[in-house]
Amino acid sequence: MDKITIKNIIILSLITGLILGLLAPVPIVGMVMLFGVLIFASPLVMVYMIMDSKYDLTDAKDSIITGAIIGFSANITFSCTYCILMALLSKVFNYTTNFFLTAMIVNSPIWLLLTFIIFLGVLCATTNAFTGFGTYYVINFIRDMYEIKHKDNKNKL
């Protein structure tokens, strides 16, 4: 992978994390957004970049590395956005969706919050590396089926 592709991957994953982090304080939607960052961030970014012809999955190693980069970047942005938003909502409007989590964000020391965010970043990198690996095999399966179908059509002509 070249630097421009990695830069595009990081920018798209940061945007994905920002959007999911902004939607996370909504009471029921928040859990879905967390699962979105944990599991579905890398397939979303990978499929978008493949459809935009900016990225091509060549081997399994690239898909795993790409998934890990996407997961870590999206989680860091998601966590920072969510923490800042929940701290503002808690202090200004006395609004909390999860009392324990909001109390931890507002009352814990910064080093503890950063440690928790880095831990979740590593967890997201691991799960998104796995889903990126799965995305690689699903896309290759679809490509193989497409080639088999069109190979039969070429033989008929």
C-alpha distance (Angstrom), angle and dihedral (degrees) to the residues before:
residue distance angle dihedral
M1 . . .
D2 3.77 . .
K3 3.79 127.7 .
I4 3.80 94.8 -103.9
T5 3.81 92.1 55.5
I6 3.80 91.7 48.3
K7 3.81 89.9 47.9
N8 3.82 90.8 51.4
I9 3.81 91.0 47.4
I10 3.80 92.3 51.1
I11 3.81 93.5 46.3
L12 3.80 92.6 49.8
S13 3.80 92.2 46.5
L14 3.81 90.9 49.3
I15 3.80 89.8 51.5
T16 3.81 90.1 48.0
G17 3.81 91.2 50.8
L18 3.80 91.5 47.3
I19 3.80 93.2 51.7
L20 3.80 92.8 46.3
G21 3.82 90.8 45.8
L22 3.79 92.0 52.5
L23 3.81 90.9 51.6
A24 3.82 95.4 44.2
P25 3.85 98.8 84.1
V26 3.81 90.3 65.6
P27 3.83 102.5 103.9
I28 3.82 103.7 -122.9
V29 3.79 97.5 20.6
G30 3.82 92.6 56.3
M31 3.79 95.4 75.4
V32 3.80 91.1 48.1
M33 3.81 89.8 51.3
L34 3.81 90.6 50.8
F35 3.81 90.8 52.4
G36 3.80 87.5 46.3
V37 3.79 90.6 58.0
L38 3.80 93.1 41.4
I39 3.79 97.6 48.8
F40 3.79 116.5 4.2
A41 3.82 105.4 42.5
S42 3.80 96.7 89.2
P43 3.82 97.8 45.7
L44 3.80 89.2 47.6
V45 3.81 94.5 51.9
M46 3.82 94.1 38.9
V47 3.78 94.7 50.9
Y48 3.80 91.4 45.5
M49 3.80 92.2 51.6
I50 3.81 92.5 45.3
M51 3.79 91.1 50.5
D52 3.81 89.6 47.9
S53 3.85 89.5 51.2
K54 3.80 92.8 -122.7
Y55 3.79 96.2 113.1
D56 3.79 136.5 34.5
L57 3.78 124.9 -167.3
T58 3.78 103.6 -131.0
D59 3.79 101.8 165.4
A60 3.77 142.4 -1.8
K61 3.81 94.3 -103.1
D62 3.81 91.9 60.1
S63 3.79 91.2 49.5
I64 3.81 92.1 51.8
I65 3.80 93.5 47.5
T66 3.79 91.9 45.0
G67 3.80 91.7 49.2
A68 3.80 91.6 50.7
I69 3.81 92.4 49.4
I70 3.80 91.4 48.1
G71 3.81 93.2 46.8
F72 3.79 95.3 49.1
S73 3.81 94.8 44.3
A74 3.80 94.6 45.2
N75 3.79 91.9 48.2
I76 3.80 94.7 49.8
T77 3.80 90.9 52.5
F78 3.80 92.3 41.9
S79 3.80 92.8 50.5
C80 3.80 95.8 45.2
T81 3.81 92.4 46.9
Y82 3.78 92.6 46.3
C83 3.82 93.9 47.2
I84 3.80 94.1 48.8
L85 3.79 92.6 44.7
M86 3.80 94.4 47.5
A87 3.80 92.2 46.5
L88 3.81 90.1 52.3
L89 3.80 93.4 45.1
S90 3.80 91.2 47.5
K91 3.80 96.3 47.9
V92 3.81 98.9 38.6
F93 3.82 104.5 32.6
N94 3.84 102.5 16.4
Y95 3.82 87.6 -124.8
T96 3.80 122.0 151.5
T97 3.78 130.8 168.9
N98 3.79 93.8 -173.9
F99 3.79 113.7 23.6
F100 3.80 96.1 -161.7
L101 3.81 94.5 48.6
T102 3.79 93.4 44.6
A103 3.81 91.0 48.5
M104 3.80 89.7 50.6
I105 3.80 92.0 49.4
V106 3.80 94.8 47.1
N107 3.82 100.7 38.0
S108 3.80 105.9 32.5
P109 3.79 123.7 93.2
I110 3.79 116.8 -99.1
W111 3.83 94.0 -114.9
L112 3.80 90.9 56.7
L113 3.80 91.8 48.1
L114 3.81 91.3 48.6
T115 3.81 90.8 48.9
F116 3.79 90.1 51.8
I117 3.83 91.5 48.4
I118 3.82 91.9 49.7
F119 3.82 90.3 48.2
L120 3.79 90.8 52.0
G121 3.82 88.9 45.6
V122 3.79 90.9 57.2
L123 3.80 90.2 46.2
C124 3.82 90.8 50.7
A125 3.80 90.9 46.5
T126 3.79 90.2 53.9
T127 3.79 96.4 46.9
N128 3.81 93.3 42.8
A129 3.80 90.7 48.7
F130 3.80 87.1 57.5
T131 3.82 93.7 46.4
G132 3.81 89.7 45.8
F133 3.79 87.8 53.9
G134 3.80 89.5 50.0
T135 3.80 90.1 48.5
Y136 3.79 89.5 54.6
Y137 3.80 92.1 55.3
V138 3.81 94.5 43.8
I139 3.81 92.0 50.4
N140 3.80 91.9 46.8
F141 3.81 90.0 49.0
I142 3.80 90.4 52.0
R143 3.82 90.8 47.4
D144 3.80 91.7 49.9
M145 3.79 92.0 49.6
Y146 3.80 90.2 48.5
E147 3.80 91.4 50.5
I148 3.81 92.4 47.7
K149 3.80 91.7 49.8
H150 3.78 93.6 48.1
K151 3.80 92.8 42.6
D152 3.81 88.7 60.0
N153 3.82 90.3 49.1
K154 3.81 91.4 51.7
N155 3.81 91.1 51.1
K156 3.82 90.9 53.5
L157 3.78 91.6 56.3
